[in-house]
Amino acid sequence: MSTLTNTHPARMKRAQASLQNAHAPIHQSSLPRLVLGAVALVPAASLIAALLTEGATRMALGYFNILWTGLLMLVFGGWMLKSGRFSLERKIAWVFSWILAAPLSLPLYWYRHVWHAPQGHVTHA
């Protein structure tokens, strides 16, 4: 008989919850967090690059910036919703800041809530 069928239901729920949240910032080491920091700086860098170019290159960088920023907002927003550490007002404030000033607020969010996320660990059943 399989070990999963002999496992206590509460233990199985904890194991499934830990696997679902295994990629959250609290379970990441420093290297993935640093990579996310570099990724969070891309909108600011592409905005600066777009300002320094002209024509089709500027337009391409603008589209890239919009798509990249949207992707970051989805990733960081998903982590923010799943973490349970934010009040509704803080969630609204972060999303509002991402909409108004994403090149500045996304790296700030990364620094405060991804780089300095509380340490956690994945439990195995």
C-alpha positions in Angstrom: 0.0 0.0 0.0 1.2 3.5 -0.8 2.5 5.8 2.0 0.2 8.5 0.9 -2.9 6.5 1.7 -1.5 5.8 5.2 -0.8 9.4 5.9 -2.9 11.4 8.4 -5.2 13.9 6.5 -4.0 17.0 8.5 -0.4 16.1 7.6 -1.3 15.7 3.9 -2.9 19.2 4.0 0.2 20.7 5.5 2.4 19.0 3.0 0.2 20.2 0.1 0.2 23.8 1.4 4.0 23.8 1.8 4.4 22.5 -1.8 2.0 25.2 -3.2 4.0 27.9 -1.5 7.4 26.5 -2.1 8.3 29.2 -4.6 7.2 32.1 -2.4 10.0 34.5 -1.4 10.1 33.2 2.2 11.4 29.9 0.9 14.0 31.2 -1.5 17.7 31.5 -0.9 19.7 34.7 -1.6 20.5 34.0 -5.3 16.9 33.7 -6.5 16.0 36.8 -4.6 18.9 38.7 -6.2 17.8 37.6 -9.6 14.3 38.9 -8.8 15.9 42.2 -7.8 17.6 42.4 -11.2 14.3 41.6 -12.9 12.6 44.3 -10.8 15.1 46.9 -12.1 14.3 46.1 -15.8 11.4 48.5 -16.1 13.6 51.4 -14.9 16.4 50.4 -17.2 14.2 50.0 -20.2 12.5 53.4 -19.5 15.9 55.1 -19.4 17.0 53.3 -22.6 13.8 54.3 -24.3 14.4 57.9 -23.4 17.9 57.8 -25.0 16.7 56.3 -28.3 14.4 57.4 -31.1 11.9 56.0 -33.5 11.1 52.3 -33.7 13.5 51.4 -31.0 11.9 53.8 -28.5 8.5 52.3 -29.4 9.7 48.7 -29.0 11.3 49.5 -25.7 8.0 51.1 -24.6 6.0 48.0 -25.5 8.6 45.8 -23.8 8.4 48.0 -20.7 4.7 47.7 -20.5 4.7 43.9 -20.9 7.5 43.4 -18.4 6.0 45.7 -15.8 2.6 43.9 -16.2 4.3 40.6 -15.7 6.1 41.8 -12.6 2.9 43.3 -11.2 1.2 39.9 -11.6 4.0 38.0 -9.9 4.5 40.4 -7.0 0.7 40.8 -6.7 0.2 37.1 -6.5 2.8 36.7 -3.8 1.3 39.6 -1.9 -2.2 38.1 -2.0 -1.0 34.6 -1.0 1.3 35.8 1.8 -1.5 37.0 4.1 0.9 39.6 5.6 -0.8 42.6 4.0 -4.0 44.5 5.0 -6.4 45.5 2.3 -5.2 49.1 2.5 -1.6 48.1 2.0 -2.5 45.9 -1.0 -4.4 48.8 -2.6 -1.6 51.2 -1.9 1.0 48.9 -3.5 -1.1 48.3 -6.6 -1.8 52.0 -6.9 1.9 52.8 -6.6 2.7 50.1 -9.2 0.2 51.7 -11.6 1.5 55.3 -11.1 5.2 54.8 -10.7 6.1 51.2 -11.5 9.8 51.7 -12.3 10.3 53.1 -8.8 7.8 51.2 -6.8 8.5 47.6 -8.1 12.2 47.7 -7.0 11.1 49.2 -3.7 8.5 46.4 -3.2 11.2 43.9 -4.0 13.6 45.4 -1.5 11.0 45.6 1.3 9.0 42.4 0.8 11.1 39.9 -1.3 14.7 40.6 -0.3 13.7 41.1 3.4 10.9 38.4 3.4 10.7 36.5 6.7 12.5 33.2 6.6 10.5 30.1 6.2 11.0 26.5 5.4 9.2 23.8 3.5 8.1 20.9 5.6 8.1 17.5 4.2 5.5 14.9 5.3 
